[in-house]
Amino acid sequence: EARTNQMCMETLIRAQHSGPTGVAIRRARIPFYREVVAALVERDRPGLTPAERDDIVEVCLLLSSSAALFEMTDVLELDVERAARLAARTIVAAIRHM
C-alpha cells in the first residue's frame, strides 16, 4: 500500500530525481530513515554487530527507495504491486538472514 501511495505522487517524486535540489532533498531524509530502520533491525536482531546492522540498514534503505521502485517499474516493467511485494519480501529476508 505504501508503494502504491508513492506512485500516486509520482510526478513529485520524479521531480526529486531530476536535479541537484532533488538529490539534496532525498539525502536530507536519510539520517532519519537510517535511525528508524536501525531501531527496527536492532529490535528484531539484537545480537548483530554494529557493522552487520548497518549493512542490513543500507540494503533496506536501497530496496525501499523511490529509485529502486522506478527501476522495477520503468526498467524491469513490473507493475507497482509486484514491485512492492518483491521489495517487501527482500527487506524481510535481509533483516532475518543477512
C-alpha positions as a printed Julia matrix, in Angstrom:
98×3 Matrix{Float64}:
  0.0     0.0     0.0
  2.84    2.41    0.79
  4.38    1.84   -2.62
  1.02    2.38   -4.3
  0.66    5.68   -2.45
  4.18    6.54   -3.53
  3.24    6.02   -7.17
  0.25    8.34   -6.72
  2.78   11.08   -6.02
  4.86   10.03   -9.0
  5.27   13.48  -10.55
  6.62   14.97   -7.34
  8.91   12.03   -6.71
 10.27   12.02  -10.26
 10.98   15.74   -9.93
 13.16   14.89   -6.93
 15.26   12.71   -9.24
 15.78   15.38  -11.89
 18.48   17.58  -10.42
 20.74   18.53   -7.55
 17.95   20.02   -5.46
 16.06   16.75   -5.56
 19.17   14.82   -4.6
 19.67   17.18   -1.66
 16.05   16.67   -0.54
 16.38   12.89   -0.71
 19.77   12.94    1.0
 18.45   15.12    3.85
 15.89   12.45    4.77
 18.42    9.61    5.01
 19.62   10.18    8.61
 16.06    9.9     9.91
 15.35    6.8     7.81
 18.63    5.2     8.91
 17.72    5.78   12.55
 14.23    4.3    12.19
 15.36    1.25   10.22
 18.3     0.65   12.57
 15.93    0.63   15.54
 13.7    -1.92   13.81
 16.65   -4.13   12.9
 18.01   -3.93   16.45
 14.6    -4.92   17.8
 14.36   -7.97   15.53
 18.07   -8.96   15.57
 19.54   -7.73   18.88
 22.73   -9.81   18.61
 24.1    -8.16   15.48
 27.33   -6.22   15.5
 27.0    -2.54   14.55
 28.6    -3.31   11.15
 26.16   -6.17   10.47
 23.23   -3.97   11.48
 24.44   -1.11    9.31
 24.77   -3.38    6.27
 21.18   -4.51    6.67
 20.01   -0.92    7.16
 21.69    0.2     3.92
 20.15   -2.66    1.94
 16.71   -1.88    3.38
 17.06    1.81    2.53
 18.04    0.97   -1.02
 15.21   -1.5    -1.53
 12.61    0.91   -0.15
 13.84    3.88   -2.18
 11.94    5.62   -4.93
 14.93    4.96   -7.2
 14.5     1.21   -6.68
 10.78    1.49   -7.33
 11.36    3.36  -10.58
 13.97    0.81  -11.66
 11.49   -2.0   -11.06
  8.58   -0.29  -12.78
 10.34    1.59  -15.59
 13.21   -0.74  -16.49
 12.06   -4.17  -15.35
  8.48   -3.27  -16.33
  6.95   -4.71  -13.17
  3.59   -3.45  -12.01
  3.66   -1.42   -8.81
  2.05   -4.1    -6.65
  4.57   -6.76   -7.71
  7.48   -4.35   -7.26
  6.25   -3.52   -3.76
  5.79   -7.19   -2.9
  9.29   -8.1    -4.09
 10.87   -5.2    -2.22
  8.99   -6.06    0.98
  9.91   -9.75    0.81
 13.54   -8.93    0.17
 13.65   -6.47    3.06
 12.18   -9.09    5.4
 14.72  -11.66    4.15
 17.58   -9.2     4.66
 16.51   -8.47    8.22
 16.07  -12.16    9.05
 19.05  -13.69    7.26
 21.83  -11.22    6.49
